[in-house]
Every structure is written in structure tokens, then in C-alpha cells.
Amino acid sequence: MEIREAIVAFAQSEKIKSGIIWASQAAEMYTGLEESEKNGARKILRTLIAMIAHEIHLCKRAAPHELWIEVDKDLNSAQVMIDSQIVHESIYHLTQALTKITTIGQQSLTRLSDQGLV
């Protein structure tokens, strides 16, 4: 991993982690909503996950890492759960994505640390 790629991967991983945490928390709150509110909540979750997926697609080009593809798959699975109206099941896939993003961030930070940049 080049230094530039490590910087981009670390910065993006932190931003993406935040988005995934927000999406997970929103999915957890979904079960407590009134039935009339659930359709709108699913649309918001879908939009949030689509924005996160867009960031991941940028990362694949700017800071290539084999785990970006796996994160993308996890987000796609979360979308399927949301579209199938079993939103609580999306949390598992979001957690899997979060774990992989954390790995990317840690590897990037280690690379930068090894170079004495952090």
C-alpha cells in the first residue's frame, strides 16, 4: 500500500465507519417505530447505505484494498434485508462491514505509523 493510498484509506475508513454506525443505530430504532413510519424509515436507511456504498466505490479506485469488495457485498446484503422488510437482519451485515472497514483503517494506520507519519 502506497503512502497516499494509506492516507486515503484511513481517512475514508473513519468516515465510512461513522456512516455504518449511524445506519446500524437507525436499523435498531426501526423496530420501535409505528407501522405508518416504517416505510419512510426504510427509504432513509436505503439512502444512507447507498451513500456509504458510493464512498466505498470511490475508495476502490483511490485506495485499492481487497476488503473493499467484501464491504460492498455486506452493504448489498444489508440493502436486500431492508428491501425485504426484515430490517433487523441488516444489522448483522452492517456489523460485518464495520469489522472489515476497521481492518482497513488499522492496516492503513499501521502503514503510516511504520513510515513515521503518525
Z-matrix of the N, CA and C atoms (Angstrom, degrees):
N
C 1 1.447
C 2 1.524 1 107.90
N 3 1.325 2 115.26 1 123.50
C 4 1.459 3 120.98 2 177.29
C 5 1.530 4 109.59 3 -68.82
N 6 1.327 5 116.01 4 159.49
C 7 1.462 6 121.30 5 -178.84
C 8 1.531 7 110.57 6 -60.88
N 9 1.311 8 117.22 7 -46.42
C 10 1.468 9 120.79 8 179.34
C 11 1.519 10 110.63 9 -58.72
N 12 1.321 11 116.48 10 -43.64
C 13 1.460 12 121.11 11 179.53
C 14 1.533 13 111.01 12 -64.99
N 15 1.319 14 116.46 13 -38.06
C 16 1.465 15 120.40 14 178.55
C 17 1.519 16 111.31 15 -64.54
N 18 1.321 17 116.29 16 -39.80
C 19 1.468 18 120.43 17 178.55
C 20 1.526 19 109.89 18 -64.43
N 21 1.324 20 116.40 19 -47.49
C 22 1.470 21 120.79 20 -179.94
C 23 1.527 22 110.33 21 -63.38
N 24 1.326 23 116.60 22 -45.30
C 25 1.467 24 120.53 23 -178.68
C 26 1.522 25 111.10 24 -61.74
N 27 1.328 26 117.00 25 -41.96
C 28 1.464 27 119.38 26 -179.73
C 29 1.523 28 110.95 27 -66.20
N 30 1.314 29 116.90 28 -48.14
C 31 1.467 30 120.12 29 -178.81
C 32 1.531 31 110.97 30 -62.13
N 33 1.308 32 116.49 31 -45.63
C 34 1.461 33 120.18 32 -179.42
C 35 1.528 34 111.45 33 -67.39
N 36 1.319 35 117.14 34 -36.93
C 37 1.467 36 119.03 35 -179.29
C 38 1.524 37 110.68 36 -62.91
N 39 1.315 38 116.68 37 -37.69
C 40 1.466 39 119.71 38 178.63
C 41 1.531 40 110.87 39 -66.18
N 42 1.320 41 116.33 40 -41.92
C 43 1.461 42 120.51 41 179.42
C 44 1.527 43 110.55 42 -66.29
N 45 1.309 44 116.82 43 -43.62
C 46 1.455 45 121.54 44 -178.62
C 47 1.522 46 110.91 45 -67.88
N 48 1.324 47 117.21 46 -38.51
C 49 1.467 48 119.95 47 176.36
C 50 1.524 49 110.61 48 -57.59
N 51 1.308 50 116.67 49 -43.92
C 52 1.467 51 120.52 50 179.07
C 53 1.524 52 110.77 51 -59.66
N 54 1.312 53 116.44 52 -45.24
C 55 1.461 54 120.32 53 179.40
C 56 1.511 55 112.58 54 -62.21
N 57 1.315 56 116.40 55 -41.02
C 58 1.465 57 120.16 56 179.94
C 59 1.528 58 110.55 57 -67.26
N 60 1.315 59 117.01 58 -39.10
C 61 1.468 60 120.29 59 177.31
C 62 1.524 61 109.91 60 -62.80
N 63 1.326 62 116.85 61 -43.66
C 64 1.475 63 120.29 62 177.87
C 65 1.526 64 110.37 63 -60.16
N 66 1.327 65 116.39 64 -45.65
C 67 1.465 66 120.55 65 -178.96
C 68 1.528 67 110.51 66 -63.29
N 69 1.310 68 117.47 67 -41.37
C 70 1.472 69 121.24 68 178.88
C 71 1.526 70 111.13 69 -62.52
N 72 1.317 71 115.88 70 -44.02
C 73 1.463 72 119.51 71 179.27
C 74 1.527 73 111.13 72 -65.07
N 75 1.310 74 117.10 73 -39.72
C 76 1.466 75 120.71 74 177.80
C 77 1.525 76 110.33 75 -64.69
N 78 1.324 77 117.39 76 -39.38
C 79 1.464 78 120.89 77 178.19
C 80 1.527 79 110.71 78 -65.30
N 81 1.309 80 117.12 79 -36.09
C 82 1.465 81 120.46 80 176.70
C 83 1.526 82 111.13 81 -67.07
N 84 1.309 83 117.50 82 -38.22
C 85 1.467 84 121.70 83 179.79
C 86 1.530 85 112.02 84 -70.65
N 87 1.303 86 116.95 85 -23.44
C 88 1.467 87 122.99 86 -176.32
C 89 1.528 88 112.09 87 -53.57
N 90 1.318 89 117.13 88 -41.28
C 91 1.468 90 119.88 89 -175.42
C 92 1.526 91 112.42 90 -63.59
N 93 1.322 92 118.02 91 -25.35
C 94 1.448 93 121.27 92 -179.53
C 95 1.515 94 114.70 93 -87.57
N 96 1.317 95 116.86 94 -0.01
C 97 1.467 96 120.21 95 -177.62
C 98 1.528 97 111.52 96 -81.46
N 99 1.317 98 114.31 97 154.99
C 100 1.468 99 120.28 98 171.98
C 101 1.526 100 108.04 99 -67.05
N 102 1.314 101 116.02 100 151.89
C 103 1.466 102 120.36 101 -178.67
C 104 1.530 103 111.45 102 -56.69
N 105 1.322 104 116.65 103 -36.19
C 106 1.466 105 120.63 104 -178.90
C 107 1.530 106 112.64 105 -68.41
N 108 1.319 107 117.93 106 -18.29
C 109 1.466 108 122.49 107 -178.70
C 110 1.531 109 112.83 108 -94.40
N 111 1.307 110 116.82 109 -15.91
C 112 1.468 111 120.62 110 -171.48
C 113 1.524 112 113.64 111 -66.95
N 114 1.309 113 118.93 112 -36.38
C 115 1.461 114 120.48 113 -179.95
C 116 1.528 115 110.58 114 -62.04
N 117 1.327 116 116.74 115 -45.66
C 118 1.461 117 120.72 116 178.04
C 119 1.522 118 111.86 117 -64.07
N 120 1.319 119 116.29 118 -38.73
C 121 1.466 120 120.24 119 178.78
C 122 1.530 121 110.97 120 -63.89
N 123 1.322 122 117.05 121 -40.45
C 124 1.472 123 120.10 122 177.43
C 125 1.521 124 110.88 123 -62.93
N 126 1.336 125 116.70 124 -39.15
C 127 1.468 126 119.96 125 178.84
C 128 1.530 127 110.77 126 -64.61
N 129 1.313 128 116.60 127 -41.01
C 130 1.466 129 120.05 128 178.41
C 131 1.523 130 110.51 129 -65.38
N 132 1.329 131 117.70 130 -44.70
C 133 1.467 132 121.06 131 177.85
C 134 1.517 133 110.94 132 -60.36
N 135 1.312 134 115.71 133 -42.94
C 136 1.469 135 120.54 134 179.62
C 137 1.525 136 110.85 135 -60.22
N 138 1.328 137 116.05 136 -42.99
C 139 1.460 138 120.91 137 179.46
C 140 1.528 139 110.91 138 -65.78
N 141 1.316 140 117.15 139 -43.96
C 142 1.467 141 121.19 140 179.52
C 143 1.525 142 110.58 141 -61.00
N 144 1.310 143 117.08 142 -45.90
C 145 1.467 144 120.09 143 -179.83
C 146 1.530 145 110.64 144 -66.81
N 147 1.314 146 117.73 145 -34.93
C 148 1.473 147 120.28 146 176.82
C 149 1.526 148 110.79 147 -64.67
N 150 1.331 149 117.36 148 -38.53
C 151 1.468 150 120.14 149 177.27
C 152 1.528 151 110.88 150 -65.52
N 153 1.322 152 116.57 151 -40.16
C 154 1.466 153 120.33 152 177.60
C 155 1.525 154 109.77 153 -64.07
N 156 1.329 155 116.41 154 -43.24
C 157 1.473 156 120.42 155 179.52
C 158 1.523 157 111.04 156 -62.01
N 159 1.324 158 116.79 157 -36.61
C 160 1.464 159 120.12 158 177.21
C 161 1.536 160 110.29 159 -62.02
N 162 1.303 161 117.26 160 -43.04
C 163 1.468 162 121.05 161 177.80
C 164 1.531 163 110.89 162 -61.69
N 165 1.306 164 116.19 163 -38.21
C 166 1.469 165 120.10 164 179.23
C 167 1.523 166 110.57 165 -66.43
N 168 1.308 167 117.13 166 -39.27
C 169 1.472 168 119.86 167 177.51
C 170 1.527 169 110.81 168 -62.58
N 171 1.308 170 117.34 169 -37.23
C 172 1.468 171 120.63 170 175.32
C 173 1.531 172 110.39 171 -64.46
N 174 1.316 173 115.69 172 -41.54
C 175 1.469 174 120.42 173 -179.13
C 176 1.522 175 112.25 174 -63.86
N 177 1.319 176 116.55 175 -36.96
C 178 1.461 177 120.05 176 179.33
C 179 1.525 178 111.03 177 -56.39
N 180 1.331 179 116.09 178 -32.87
C 181 1.464 180 120.43 179 -178.79
C 182 1.525 181 112.21 180 -89.46
N 183 1.324 182 116.74 181 -41.09
C 184 1.462 183 120.54 182 -174.03
C 185 1.524 184 113.40 183 -82.00
N 186 1.322 185 116.49 184 -30.01
C 187 1.473 186 120.99 185 -177.25
C 188 1.521 187 109.09 186 -145.51
N 189 1.328 188 117.19 187 72.87
C 190 1.467 189 120.71 188 -174.89
C 191 1.533 190 113.00 189 -55.21
N 192 1.312 191 114.47 190 136.18
C 193 1.465 192 122.89 191 176.19
C 194 1.523 193 106.06 192 -157.04
N 195 1.321 194 116.47 193 139.61
C 196 1.470 195 119.83 194 -176.31
C 197 1.528 196 113.05 195 -63.09
N 198 1.311 197 118.23 196 -24.71
C 199 1.464 198 120.68 197 -178.01
C 200 1.527 199 113.66 198 -75.70
N 201 1.340 200 119.00 199 -19.66
C 202 1.461 201 119.73 200 178.26
C 203 1.523 202 110.40 201 -57.87
N 204 1.320 203 116.97 202 -39.16
C 205 1.465 204 121.41 203 -179.68
C 206 1.526 205 110.07 204 -63.32
N 207 1.331 206 116.06 205 -41.88
C 208 1.464 207 120.41 206 179.26
C 209 1.531 208 111.34 207 -66.77
N 210 1.324 209 116.51 208 -38.69
C 211 1.469 210 120.38 209 177.29
C 212 1.521 211 109.47 210 -62.77
N 213 1.298 212 116.51 211 -42.73
C 214 1.461 213 121.34 212 178.39
C 215 1.533 214 110.52 213 -59.31
N 216 1.318 215 117.34 214 -42.25
C 217 1.467 216 121.46 215 177.97
C 218 1.528 217 110.84 216 -62.92
N 219 1.334 218 116.52 217 -41.70
C 220 1.466 219 120.03 218 178.69
C 221 1.526 220 111.03 219 -62.33
N 222 1.336 221 116.59 220 -41.29
C 223 1.467 222 119.98 221 178.71
C 224 1.525 223 111.31 222 -66.72
N 225 1.325 224 116.71 223 -37.95
C 226 1.464 225 119.89 224 176.57
C 227 1.530 226 110.62 225 -62.47
N 228 1.327 227 116.41 226 -40.76
C 229 1.465 228 120.16 227 177.66
C 230 1.523 229 111.01 228 -64.44
N 231 1.323 230 116.46 229 -39.56
C 232 1.470 231 120.26 230 177.43
C 233 1.528 232 109.69 231 -62.30
N 234 1.330 233 116.65 232 -41.27
C 235 1.467 234 120.64 233 178.34
C 236 1.527 235 111.36 234 -60.97
N 237 1.320 236 116.09 235 -41.36
C 238 1.465 237 120.52 236 179.17
C 239 1.529 238 110.03 237 -61.79
N 240 1.318 239 117.00 238 -42.35
C 241 1.468 240 120.65 239 179.21
C 242 1.540 241 110.54 240 -63.16
N 243 1.309 242 115.95 241 -41.49
C 244 1.467 243 120.17 242 179.35
C 245 1.528 244 110.16 243 -66.51
N 246 1.317 245 116.76 244 -44.93
C 247 1.467 246 120.59 245 179.66
C 248 1.529 247 111.68 246 -64.46
N 249 1.326 248 116.39 247 -28.35
C 250 1.464 249 121.67 248 178.96
C 251 1.520 250 112.43 249 -85.31
N 252 1.324 251 116.20 250 3.38
C 253 1.458 252 123.78 251 178.86
C 254 1.534 253 113.14 252 64.10
N 255 1.318 254 116.29 253 26.60
C 256 1.460 255 121.06 254 171.25
C 257 1.535 256 106.95 255 -116.27
N 258 1.317 257 113.41 256 63.13
C 259 1.462 258 122.82 257 -171.58
C 260 1.523 259 111.78 258 -57.57
N 261 1.328 260 117.51 259 -37.83
C 262 1.466 261 119.65 260 -178.53
C 263 1.524 262 112.25 261 -59.63
N 264 1.335 263 117.25 262 -27.00
C 265 1.469 264 120.94 263 178.08
C 266 1.527 265 112.05 264 -73.37
N 267 1.319 266 117.46 265 -20.51
C 268 1.463 267 120.38 266 179.40
C 269 1.526 268 111.44 267 -67.47
N 270 1.321 269 116.64 268 -25.34
C 271 1.467 270 120.59 269 -177.83
C 272 1.523 271 111.00 270 -60.66
N 273 1.319 272 117.82 271 -38.96
C 274 1.467 273 121.13 272 177.75
C 275 1.529 274 110.44 273 -58.20
N 276 1.321 275 116.43 274 -47.51
C 277 1.466 276 120.58 275 -177.54
C 278 1.534 277 111.49 276 -69.02
N 279 1.310 278 116.27 277 -35.96
C 280 1.465 279 119.81 278 176.03
C 281 1.528 280 110.54 279 -65.45
N 282 1.325 281 116.81 280 -38.32
C 283 1.467 282 120.78 281 177.75
C 284 1.521 283 111.08 282 -65.67
N 285 1.324 284 116.69 283 -39.12
C 286 1.467 285 120.24 284 176.61
C 287 1.527 286 110.39 285 -62.56
N 288 1.319 287 116.41 286 -42.44
C 289 1.468 288 120.77 287 177.80
C 290 1.519 289 110.43 288 -63.04
N 291 1.319 290 116.77 289 -42.43
C 292 1.467 291 121.41 290 179.84
C 293 1.524 292 111.29 291 -60.46
N 294 1.302 293 116.97 292 -41.54
C 295 1.467 294 121.02 293 178.44
C 296 1.529 295 111.01 294 -61.01
N 297 1.313 296 116.43 295 -43.49
C 298 1.470 297 120.40 296 -179.17
C 299 1.525 298 111.46 297 -69.30
N 300 1.326 299 116.72 298 -38.56
C 301 1.464 300 120.49 299 177.87
C 302 1.527 301 109.76 300 -63.86
N 303 1.323 302 116.37 301 -40.24
C 304 1.465 303 120.56 302 178.55
C 305 1.526 304 110.32 303 -62.04
N 306 1.312 305 116.89 304 -38.35
C 307 1.468 306 121.32 305 177.24
C 308 1.525 307 110.78 306 -63.68
N 309 1.311 308 117.24 307 -44.51
C 310 1.466 309 120.72 308 178.37
C 311 1.526 310 110.09 309 -60.56
N 312 1.314 311 116.66 310 -46.84
C 313 1.463 312 121.02 311 179.30
C 314 1.518 313 112.29 312 -60.66
N 315 1.323 314 116.25 313 -43.23
C 316 1.472 315 120.28 314 -179.78
C 317 1.530 316 111.14 315 -65.40
N 318 1.319 317 117.31 316 -43.02
C 319 1.462 318 120.10 317 178.54
C 320 1.525 319 111.14 318 -63.82
N 321 1.314 320 116.43 319 -38.94
C 322 1.467 321 120.72 320 178.64
C 323 1.521 322 110.59 321 -66.07
N 324 1.314 323 116.33 322 -44.85
C 325 1.461 324 120.92 323 179.65
C 326 1.529 325 110.91 324 -63.65
N 327 1.314 326 117.01 325 -39.18
C 328 1.467 327 120.89 326 177.23
C 329 1.525 328 110.25 327 -62.28
N 330 1.324 329 116.66 328 -43.19
C 331 1.476 330 121.15 329 178.71
C 332 1.527 331 110.61 330 -60.54
N 333 1.338 332 116.05 331 -44.68
C 334 1.471 333 120.41 332 179.80
C 335 1.519 334 110.80 333 -67.49
N 336 1.300 335 116.64 334 -37.95
C 337 1.461 336 120.92 335 178.47
C 338 1.527 337 111.53 336 -65.76
N 339 1.333 338 115.46 337 -41.96
C 340 1.471 339 120.16 338 178.40
C 341 1.529 340 111.41 339 -60.03
N 342 1.313 341 116.73 340 -29.80
C 343 1.464 342 121.28 341 179.27
C 344 1.522 343 112.55 342 -88.31
N 345 1.334 344 115.90 343 0.72
C 346 1.464 345 120.35 344 179.69
C 347 1.524 346 113.80 345 73.88
N 348 1.331 347 116.60 346 23.34
C 349 1.464 348 119.95 347 -176.63
C 350 1.521 349 113.45 348 -94.20
N 351 1.315 350 116.73 349 -11.18
C 352 1.474 351 120.58 350 175.35
C 353 1.513 352 109.84 351 -136.11
